[in-house]
Structure formats: C-alpha cells, structure tokens
Amino acid sequence: MRKLVYYVAASLDGFIAAPDGSWEFFGPVDPDLAAFVNDRFPETIPTALREQFGVTAPHQAFDTVVMGRGTYEPALAVGVTSPYAHLRQYVFSRTLDPATDPAVTVVADDPVPYLRELKQQPGMDIWLCGGGAFAAAVRSEIDEFVVKLNPVLAGGGVPLVGGPFDPQRLTLLDATPVGANGIVVLRYRSDRDRT
C-alpha cells in the first residue's frame, strides 16, 4: 500500500507559512538543501522551476501530490494552474472550479475516504504538500512526516498541523543535518495511537 507522506518545511516553532501564506521568512534557498532535495525528493520541485534547479532525476519517492485549496491558490494567483504537471495532482476544495486545469483533479468529497482509496492504488507514495489545515483534516491518514526544520522562529502563522489539542506519538526514522546553516530534515512514522 502507498504511504501518504507530509513533506514540508517548518520553522523551529512549528509554522509552515506566515499568516498571509507566504514563506519568504525561511530565507533564500539554501544550496545544500537544494542539493538534498534534488537528490532525495526531486519531484517536489514545481514543474516551472525544474530546469532552473537542474532537476533531471526520475521520481525518487512520489508520483502523486495532494493539497488543500489554500496551498493551491498562490499558484493560481500568478497564473499557474498545474504547479506539479510531472505528478498526478489532486486539490481538495469545495469551492474551486473542477475545470480549472485538466491536469489537476479537484476533489470536493470528504478527503479521508478519498485518500484511503488513493493509497490502495498502485504507484509510488503520495506527497501531501500542504497546508496545515488540510494536514489536520487528514492527519489520521498520514503515514510519515518529513519536516525540513529551519533555524528560524516565526512567532505565528500557519501551523504544521492545525486543529484542536489531540496528541499523537511519532517514531523518529531519520534525522539528517543538511549543510552548515542548521537545517535538519526529520522523518517520522505515524504511530496512529493518540497519547
């Protein structure tokens, strides 16, 4: 069965974006992190940037991306209707026009049963690219968390996983320091049981 993997950047205090959804506070792209991503997760680079970043590697982890409306809208705002054309793309929204782009499947259904079915299909793992509210809505289906932990405090914004207090244990699978700027890529398995 395919895994649903929440692969995302976060601040040390657990925020994935500013209150307005921007992420510039993480700073410029760290060259060591870019090399790590190009090697381990090249498919997570948006289609329009793949050539610029020299991404030519085949998919390493994912062939499908899922996201909430809030993650998809910044691309739409700049005229990009298919941000990851090299992947199967699903956007979960009850308000987006399903005909936005033929390469993007807009899903208005309950995401949990939809993702359960998607995980049963053949293929590589599924990348949950955001956002925090969508991650909270489908948290029961997330099999792994891969967090690019950045050495910055945001003080507020979009949390890694929003929602009410509901502790969940995770098991550390890997912690990889990337470069000299203090970024650590953490990989956890979801234990599903709440504490």
PAMIMAR-556061 format. One record per residue (C-alpha): residue number from 0; residue in three letters; x, y, z. Coordinates in steps of 0.001 Angstrom, whole numbers. Example, Ala and Ser with C-alpha at 12.3 -4.5 7.8 and 13.67 -1.06 7.14 Angstrom:
<keros>
<kero><i>0</i><aa>ala</aa><x>12300</x><y>-4500</y><z>7800</z></kero>
<kero><i>1</i><aa>ser</aa><x>13670</x><y>-1060</y><z>7140</z></kero>
</keros>
This chain:
<keros>
<kero><i>0</i><aa>met</aa><x>0</x><y>0</y><z>0</z></kero>
<kero><i>1</i><aa>arg</aa><x>1183</x><y>3506</y><z>-804</z></kero>
<kero><i>2</i><aa>lys</aa><x>2059</x><y>5868</y><z>2026</z></kero>
<kero><i>3</i><aa>leu</aa><x>759</x><y>9392</y><z>2481</z></kero>
<kero><i>4</i><aa>val</aa><x>3828</x><y>11485</y><z>3344</z></kero>
<kero><i>5</i><aa>tyr</aa><x>3535</x><y>15033</y><z>4658</z></kero>
<kero><i>6</i><aa>tyr</aa><x>6729</x><y>16591</y><z>3262</z></kero>
<kero><i>7</i><aa>val</aa><x>7025</x><y>20243</y><z>4269</z></kero>
<kero><i>8</i><aa>ala</aa><x>9333</x><y>22985</y><z>5550</z></kero>
<kero><i>9</i><aa>ala</aa><x>8733</x><y>24323</y><z>9050</z></kero>
<kero><i>10</i><aa>ser</aa><x>10169</x><y>26866</y><z>11444</z></kero>
<kero><i>11</i><aa>leu</aa><x>11638</x><y>25759</y><z>14754</z></kero>
<kero><i>12</i><aa>asp</aa><x>8393</x><y>26823</y><z>16447</z></kero>
<kero><i>13</i><aa>gly</aa><x>6241</x><y>24755</y><z>14086</z></kero>
<kero><i>14</i><aa>phe</aa><x>4966</x><y>27124</y><z>11395</z></kero>
<kero><i>15</i><aa>ile</aa><x>4948</x><y>26331</y><z>7670</z></kero>
<kero><i>16</i><aa>ala</aa><x>3920</x><y>29777</y><z>6441</z></kero>
<kero><i>17</i><aa>ala</aa><x>3305</x><y>33329</y><z>7594</z></kero>
<kero><i>18</i><aa>pro</aa><x>-267</x><y>34387</y><z>8435</z></kero>
<kero><i>19</i><aa>asp</aa><x>-701</x><y>35524</y><z>4799</z></kero>
<kero><i>20</i><aa>gly</aa><x>511</x><y>32146</y><z>3472</z></kero>
<kero><i>21</i><aa>ser</aa><x>3931</x><y>33384</y><z>2358</z></kero>
<kero><i>22</i><aa>trp</aa><x>7090</x><y>31508</y><z>3275</z></kero>
<kero><i>23</i><aa>glu</aa><x>9816</x><y>34035</y><z>2460</z></kero>
<kero><i>24</i><aa>phe</aa><x>10714</x><y>34252</y><z>6162</z></kero>
<kero><i>25</i><aa>phe</aa><x>12602</x><y>30947</y><z>5695</z></kero>
<kero><i>26</i><aa>gly</aa><x>15147</x><y>32973</y><z>3721</z></kero>
<kero><i>27</i><aa>pro</aa><x>16772</x><y>32253</y><z>364</z></kero>
<kero><i>28</i><aa>val</aa><x>17021</x><y>28655</y><z>-822</z></kero>
<kero><i>29</i><aa>asp</aa><x>19978</x><y>27055</y><z>926</z></kero>
<kero><i>30</i><aa>pro</aa><x>22282</x><y>25443</y><z>-1698</z></kero>
<kero><i>31</i><aa>asp</aa><x>22877</x><y>22375</y><z>491</z></kero>
<kero><i>32</i><aa>leu</aa><x>19140</x><y>21906</y><z>1000</z></kero>
<kero><i>33</i><aa>ala</aa><x>18562</x><y>22313</y><z>-2749</z></kero>
<kero><i>34</i><aa>ala</aa><x>21126</x><y>19564</y><z>-3420</z></kero>
<kero><i>35</i><aa>phe</aa><x>19466</x><y>17325</y><z>-817</z></kero>
<kero><i>36</i><aa>val</aa><x>16016</x><y>17881</y><z>-2334</z></kero>
<kero><i>37</i><aa>asn</aa><x>17312</x><y>17324</y><z>-5879</z></kero>
<kero><i>38</i><aa>asp</aa><x>18831</x><y>14027</y><z>-4742</z></kero>
<kero><i>39</i><aa>arg</aa><x>16108</x><y>12655</y><z>-2441</z></kero>
<kero><i>40</i><aa>phe</aa><x>12861</x><y>14391</y><z>-3453</z></kero>
<kero><i>41</i><aa>pro</aa><x>13331</x><y>15863</y><z>-6959</z></kero>
<kero><i>42</i><aa>glu</aa><x>9645</x><y>15517</y><z>-7787</z></kero>
<kero><i>43</i><aa>thr</aa><x>8757</x><y>18109</y><z>-5132</z></kero>
<kero><i>44</i><aa>ile</aa><x>10275</x><y>20902</y><z>-7225</z></kero>
<kero><i>45</i><aa>pro</aa><x>7482</x><y>22706</y><z>-9134</z></kero>
<kero><i>46</i><aa>thr</aa><x>7440</x><y>21960</y><z>-12846</z></kero>
<kero><i>47</i><aa>ala</aa><x>8262</x><y>25560</y><z>-13818</z></kero>
<kero><i>48</i><aa>leu</aa><x>11429</x><y>25511</y><z>-11671</z></kero>
<kero><i>49</i><aa>arg</aa><x>12791</x><y>22062</y><z>-12511</z></kero>
<kero><i>50</i><aa>glu</aa><x>15041</x><y>23234</y><z>-15350</z></kero>
<kero><i>51</i><aa>gln</aa><x>16291</x><y>26231</y><z>-13337</z></kero>
<kero><i>52</i><aa>phe</aa><x>17263</x><y>23902</y><z>-10460</z></kero>
<kero><i>53</i><aa>gly</aa><x>18797</x><y>21337</y><z>-12809</z></kero>
<kero><i>54</i><aa>val</aa><x>16314</x><y>18626</y><z>-11887</z></kero>
<kero><i>55</i><aa>thr</aa><x>16593</x><y>15772</y><z>-14344</z></kero>
<kero><i>56</i><aa>ala</aa><x>16394</x><y>12806</y><z>-11968</z></kero>
<kero><i>57</i><aa>pro</aa><x>13456</x><y>10435</y><z>-12140</z></kero>
<kero><i>58</i><aa>his</aa><x>10942</x><y>10405</y><z>-9297</z></kero>
<kero><i>59</i><aa>gln</aa><x>12505</x><y>9066</y><z>-6111</z></kero>
<kero><i>60</i><aa>ala</aa><x>9570</x><y>8955</y><z>-3699</z></kero>
<kero><i>61</i><aa>phe</aa><x>6297</x><y>10316</y><z>-5118</z></kero>
<kero><i>62</i><aa>asp</aa><x>4188</x><y>10142</y><z>-8272</z></kero>
<kero><i>63</i><aa>thr</aa><x>1160</x><y>11908</y><z>-6784</z></kero>
<kero><i>64</i><aa>val</aa><x>657</x><y>15178</y><z>-4909</z></kero>
<kero><i>65</i><aa>val</aa><x>-2339</x><y>16194</y><z>-2788</z></kero>
<kero><i>66</i><aa>met</aa><x>-3028</x><y>19591</y><z>-1292</z></kero>
<kero><i>67</i><aa>gly</aa><x>-5717</x><y>21807</y><z>141</z></kero>
<kero><i>68</i><aa>arg</aa><x>-7132</x><y>24849</y><z>-1598</z></kero>
<kero><i>69</i><aa>gly</aa><x>-5001</x><y>27229</y><z>465</z></kero>
<kero><i>70</i><aa>thr</aa><x>-1796</x><y>25642</y><z>-833</z></kero>
<kero><i>71</i><aa>tyr</aa><x>-3010</x><y>25655</y><z>-4440</z></kero>
<kero><i>72</i><aa>glu</aa><x>-4293</x><y>29250</y><z>-4526</z></kero>
<kero><i>73</i><aa>pro</aa><x>-909</x><y>31060</y><z>-4531</z></kero>
<kero><i>74</i><aa>ala</aa><x>-45</x><y>29264</y><z>-7781</z></kero>
<kero><i>75</i><aa>leu</aa><x>-3424</x><y>30213</y><z>-9248</z></kero>
<kero><i>76</i><aa>ala</aa><x>-2871</x><y>33837</y><z>-8234</z></kero>
<kero><i>77</i><aa>val</aa><x>159</x><y>34011</y><z>-10544</z></kero>
<kero><i>78</i><aa>gly</aa><x>-1495</x><y>32089</y><z>-13385</z></kero>
<kero><i>79</i><aa>val</aa><x>-49</x><y>28637</y><z>-12659</z></kero>
<kero><i>80</i><aa>thr</aa><x>-2919</x><y>26156</y><z>-12857</z></kero>
<kero><i>81</i><aa>ser</aa><x>-792</x><y>22981</y><z>-12872</z></kero>
<kero><i>82</i><aa>pro</aa><x>2140</x><y>23536</y><z>-10477</z></kero>
<kero><i>83</i><aa>tyr</aa><x>3299</x><y>19909</y><z>-10494</z></kero>
<kero><i>84</i><aa>ala</aa><x>2483</x><y>18782</y><z>-14031</z></kero>
<kero><i>85</i><aa>his</aa><x>5034</x><y>15961</y><z>-13711</z></kero>
<kero><i>86</i><aa>leu</aa><x>2880</x><y>14383</y><z>-10943</z></kero>
<kero><i>87</i><aa>arg</aa><x>-755</x><y>13343</y><z>-10609</z></kero>
<kero><i>88</i><aa>gln</aa><x>-2284</x><y>16354</y><z>-8847</z></kero>
<kero><i>89</i><aa>tyr</aa><x>-5292</x><y>16427</y><z>-6506</z></kero>
<kero><i>90</i><aa>val</aa><x>-6631</x><y>19589</y><z>-4870</z></kero>
<kero><i>91</i><aa>phe</aa><x>-9243</x><y>19189</y><z>-2148</z></kero>
<kero><i>92</i><aa>ser</aa><x>-11732</x><y>22045</y><z>-2235</z></kero>
<kero><i>93</i><aa>arg</aa><x>-15466</x><y>22582</y><z>-2169</z></kero>
<kero><i>94</i><aa>thr</aa><x>-15158</x><y>25989</y><z>-3849</z></kero>
<kero><i>95</i><aa>leu</aa><x>-12662</x><y>25622</y><z>-6719</z></kero>
<kero><i>96</i><aa>asp</aa><x>-13941</x><y>25114</y><z>-10250</z></kero>
<kero><i>97</i><aa>pro</aa><x>-13270</x><y>21460</y><z>-11204</z></kero>
<kero><i>98</i><aa>ala</aa><x>-12413</x><y>22646</y><z>-14734</z></kero>
<kero><i>99</i><aa>thr</aa><x>-9515</x><y>24854</y><z>-13553</z></kero>
<kero><i>100</i><aa>asp</aa><x>-6964</x><y>22645</y><z>-15339</z></kero>
<kero><i>101</i><aa>pro</aa><x>-7429</x><y>19216</y><z>-16938</z></kero>
<kero><i>102</i><aa>ala</aa><x>-4181</x><y>18010</y><z>-15308</z></kero>
<kero><i>103</i><aa>val</aa><x>-5498</x><y>18811</y><z>-11811</z></kero>
<kero><i>104</i><aa>thr</aa><x>-8264</x><y>16788</y><z>-10182</z></kero>
<kero><i>105</i><aa>val</aa><x>-10345</x><y>18997</y><z>-7894</z></kero>
<kero><i>106</i><aa>val</aa><x>-11988</x><y>16849</y><z>-5221</z></kero>
<kero><i>107</i><aa>ala</aa><x>-14999</x><y>18188</y><z>-3320</z></kero>
<kero><i>108</i><aa>asp</aa><x>-15581</x><y>14899</y><z>-1456</z></kero>
<kero><i>109</i><aa>asp</aa><x>-14525</x><y>14078</y><z>2094</z></kero>
<kero><i>110</i><aa>pro</aa><x>-10725</x><y>13774</y><z>1816</z></kero>
<kero><i>111</i><aa>val</aa><x>-10234</x><y>10901</y><z>4287</z></kero>
<kero><i>112</i><aa>pro</aa><x>-12088</x><y>8146</y><z>2384</z></kero>
<kero><i>113</i><aa>tyr</aa><x>-10793</x><y>9550</y><z>-899</z></kero>
<kero><i>114</i><aa>leu</aa><x>-7190</x><y>9313</y><z>323</z></kero>
<kero><i>115</i><aa>arg</aa><x>-7764</x><y>5811</y><z>1689</z></kero>
<kero><i>116</i><aa>glu</aa><x>-8849</x><y>4746</y><z>-1784</z></kero>
<kero><i>117</i><aa>leu</aa><x>-5959</x><y>6594</y><z>-3452</z></kero>
<kero><i>118</i><aa>lys</aa><x>-3477</x><y>4833</y><z>-1142</z></kero>
<kero><i>119</i><aa>gln</aa><x>-4793</x><y>1462</y><z>-2354</z></kero>
<kero><i>120</i><aa>gln</aa><x>-3986</x><y>2242</y><z>-5987</z></kero>
<kero><i>121</i><aa>pro</aa><x>-670</x><y>1094</y><z>-7478</z></kero>
<kero><i>122</i><aa>gly</aa><x>2161</x><y>3590</y><z>-7656</z></kero>
<kero><i>123</i><aa>met</aa><x>4738</x><y>5433</y><z>-5616</z></kero>
<kero><i>124</i><aa>asp</aa><x>3990</x><y>7216</y><z>-2350</z></kero>
<kero><i>125</i><aa>ile</aa><x>1688</x><y>10251</y><z>-2181</z></kero>
<kero><i>126</i><aa>trp</aa><x>3062</x><y>13658</y><z>-1239</z></kero>
<kero><i>127</i><aa>leu</aa><x>886</x><y>15847</y><z>972</z></kero>
<kero><i>128</i><aa>cys</aa><x>2388</x><y>19265</y><z>281</z></kero>
<kero><i>129</i><aa>gly</aa><x>80</x><y>21340</y><z>2470</z></kero>
<kero><i>130</i><aa>gly</aa><x>-1296</x><y>23099</y><z>4133</z></kero>
<kero><i>131</i><aa>gly</aa><x>-1640</x><y>22870</y><z>7880</z></kero>
<kero><i>132</i><aa>ala</aa><x>-5452</x><y>22889</y><z>7942</z></kero>
<kero><i>133</i><aa>phe</aa><x>-5622</x><y>20193</y><z>5268</z></kero>
<kero><i>134</i><aa>ala</aa><x>-2982</x><y>18136</y><z>7124</z></kero>
<kero><i>135</i><aa>ala</aa><x>-5128</x><y>18388</y><z>10265</z></kero>
<kero><i>136</i><aa>ala</aa><x>-8200</x><y>17216</y><z>8342</z></kero>
<kero><i>137</i><aa>val</aa><x>-6393</x><y>14117</y><z>7026</z></kero>
<kero><i>138</i><aa>arg</aa><x>-3980</x><y>13505</y><z>9900</z></kero>
<kero><i>139</i><aa>ser</aa><x>-5427</x><y>10035</y><z>10515</z></kero>
<kero><i>140</i><aa>glu</aa><x>-4201</x><y>9029</y><z>7040</z></kero>
<kero><i>141</i><aa>ile</aa><x>-668</x><y>10465</y><z>7221</z></kero>
<kero><i>142</i><aa>asp</aa><x>1856</x><y>7619</y><z>7387</z></kero>
<kero><i>143</i><aa>glu</aa><x>5051</x><y>9679</y><z>7530</z></kero>
<kero><i>144</i><aa>phe</aa><x>6085</x><y>13238</y><z>8284</z></kero>
<kero><i>145</i><aa>val</aa><x>9203</x><y>14601</y><z>6556</z></kero>
<kero><i>146</i><aa>val</aa><x>9904</x><y>18036</y><z>8010</z></kero>
<kero><i>147</i><aa>lys</aa><x>12662</x><y>20322</y><z>6746</z></kero>
<kero><i>148</i><aa>leu</aa><x>13234</x><y>22062</y><z>10081</z></kero>
<kero><i>149</i><aa>asn</aa><x>14622</x><y>25556</y><z>9522</z></kero>
<kero><i>150</i><aa>pro</aa><x>16567</x><y>27511</y><z>12168</z></kero>
<kero><i>151</i><aa>val</aa><x>14106</x><y>30376</y><z>12334</z></kero>
<kero><i>152</i><aa>leu</aa><x>11354</x><y>31350</y><z>14776</z></kero>
<kero><i>153</i><aa>ala</aa><x>8196</x><y>32611</y><z>13091</z></kero>
<kero><i>154</i><aa>gly</aa><x>6218</x><y>33503</y><z>16208</z></kero>
<kero><i>155</i><aa>gly</aa><x>2919</x><y>32770</y><z>14453</z></kero>
<kero><i>156</i><aa>gly</aa><x>1372</x><y>31863</y><z>11134</z></kero>
<kero><i>157</i><aa>val</aa><x>124</x><y>28640</y><z>9579</z></kero>
<kero><i>158</i><aa>pro</aa><x>893</x><y>25729</y><z>11919</z></kero>
<kero><i>159</i><aa>leu</aa><x>2417</x><y>22476</y><z>10689</z></kero>
<kero><i>160</i><aa>val</aa><x>-831</x><y>20754</y><z>11680</z></kero>
<kero><i>161</i><aa>gly</aa><x>-3744</x><y>22898</y><z>12813</z></kero>
<kero><i>162</i><aa>gly</aa><x>-6726</x><y>21772</y><z>14816</z></kero>
<kero><i>163</i><aa>pro</aa><x>-7648</x><y>21059</y><z>18411</z></kero>
<kero><i>164</i><aa>phe</aa><x>-5345</x><y>19582</y><z>21035</z></kero>
<kero><i>165</i><aa>asp</aa><x>-5023</x><y>15882</y><z>20157</z></kero>
<kero><i>166</i><aa>pro</aa><x>-1542</x><y>14449</y><z>20868</z></kero>
<kero><i>167</i><aa>gln</aa><x>-221</x><y>11744</y><z>18566</z></kero>
<kero><i>168</i><aa>arg</aa><x>3002</x><y>9800</y><z>19016</z></kero>
<kero><i>169</i><aa>leu</aa><x>5538</x><y>9650</y><z>16200</z></kero>
<kero><i>170</i><aa>thr</aa><x>8606</x><y>7453</y><z>15826</z></kero>
<kero><i>171</i><aa>leu</aa><x>11798</x><y>9072</y><z>14549</z></kero>
<kero><i>172</i><aa>leu</aa><x>13071</x><y>7243</y><z>11462</z></kero>
<kero><i>173</i><aa>asp</aa><x>15837</x><y>9605</y><z>10413</z></kero>
<kero><i>174</i><aa>ala</aa><x>17398</x><y>12973</y><z>11285</z></kero>
<kero><i>175</i><aa>thr</aa><x>19664</x><y>14417</y><z>8600</z></kero>
<kero><i>176</i><aa>pro</aa><x>21570</x><y>17678</y><z>9131</z></kero>
<kero><i>177</i><aa>val</aa><x>21794</x><y>19431</y><z>5765</z></kero>
<kero><i>178</i><aa>gly</aa><x>24701</x><y>21813</y><z>5251</z></kero>
<kero><i>179</i><aa>ala</aa><x>26145</x><y>24308</y><z>7702</z></kero>
<kero><i>180</i><aa>asn</aa><x>23108</x><y>26595</y><z>8059</z></kero>
<kero><i>181</i><aa>gly</aa><x>21359</x><y>24490</y><z>10715</z></kero>
<kero><i>182</i><aa>ile</aa><x>18625</x><y>22869</y><z>8612</z></kero>
<kero><i>183</i><aa>val</aa><x>17704</x><y>19365</y><z>9760</z></kero>
<kero><i>184</i><aa>val</aa><x>15436</x><y>17041</y><z>7787</z></kero>
<kero><i>185</i><aa>leu</aa><x>13402</x><y>14947</y><z>10217</z></kero>
<kero><i>186</i><aa>arg</aa><x>11479</x><y>11855</y><z>9129</z></kero>
<kero><i>187</i><aa>tyr</aa><x>8873</x><y>10348</y><z>11446</z></kero>
<kero><i>188</i><aa>arg</aa><x>6468</x><y>7430</y><z>11193</z></kero>
<kero><i>189</i><aa>ser</aa><x>2957</x><y>7974</y><z>12488</z></kero>
<kero><i>190</i><aa>asp</aa><x>2085</x><y>5585</y><z>15289</z></kero>
<kero><i>191</i><aa>arg</aa><x>-1627</x><y>6364</y><z>14846</z></kero>
<kero><i>192</i><aa>asp</aa><x>-2314</x><y>5931</y><z>18564</z></kero>
<kero><i>193</i><aa>arg</aa><x>-3082</x><y>9060</y><z>20498</z></kero>
<kero><i>194</i><aa>thr</aa><x>-1418</x><y>9568</y><z>23873</z></kero>
</keros>
